[in-house]
Amino acid sequence: MGLVGGVVYGGYYYYKDTQARIAILTENSAKLEVAAQTQKQTIDTLVADAKKYEKLNSELHTKLEKANDYK
């Protein structure tokens, strides 16, 4: 009887432990999804800003050349 009780308890402990791990992994997965989404938005913003600054820099360079030619 003691052996059967030990096996049952072991199975119960394994089940509870597994369920707790699944809950933690589910939470971590949700956090990683949010982090990945935030990272993608940040990268998209940086790329858009780089394009905008490249255009502004080009315009500024053109104006500088015109100003230097004016002298």
C-alpha positions in Angstrom: 0.0 0.0 0.0 2.9 2.4 0.8 4.4 1.9 -2.6 1.2 2.7 -4.4 0.7 5.8 -2.2 4.2 6.9 -3.1 3.6 6.4 -6.8 0.3 8.3 -6.6 1.9 11.1 -4.6 4.8 11.2 -7.1 2.4 11.5 -10.0 0.4 14.2 -8.3 3.6 16.2 -7.5 4.8 15.8 -11.1 1.4 17.0 -12.4 1.3 20.1 -10.1 4.9 20.9 -10.9 4.3 20.6 -14.6 1.2 22.8 -14.4 3.1 25.5 -12.5 5.9 25.4 -15.1 3.4 25.7 -17.9 1.8 28.8 -16.3 5.2 30.4 -15.9 6.2 29.6 -19.5 2.9 31.0 -20.7 3.5 34.3 -18.8 7.1 34.5 -20.2 5.9 33.9 -23.7 3.4 36.7 -23.4 6.1 39.0 -22.1 8.4 38.1 -24.9 5.7 38.8 -27.5 5.1 42.3 -26.1 8.9 42.9 -26.0 9.3 41.7 -29.6 6.4 44.0 -30.7 7.9 46.9 -28.9 11.3 46.2 -30.5 9.8 46.0 -33.9 8.0 49.4 -33.5 11.3 50.9 -32.2 13.2 49.6 -35.2 10.5 50.9 -37.6 10.7 54.3 -36.0 14.5 54.4 -36.2 14.4 53.4 -39.9 11.8 56.1 -40.6 13.8 58.7 -38.7 16.9 57.8 -40.6 15.2 58.3 -43.9 13.8 61.6 -42.7 17.2 62.8 -41.5 18.8 61.7 -44.7 16.4 63.8 -46.7 16.8 66.8 -44.4 20.6 66.5 -44.5 20.5 66.4 -48.3 18.3 69.5 -48.4 20.6 71.3 -45.9 23.6 70.3 -48.0 22.0 71.7 -51.2 21.3 75.0 -49.4 24.8 75.1 -48.1 26.2 74.7 -51.6 23.9 77.5 -52.9 25.1 79.7 -50.1 28.7 79.0 -50.9 28.2 79.7 -54.6 26.5 83.0 -53.7 29.7 84.4 -52.3 
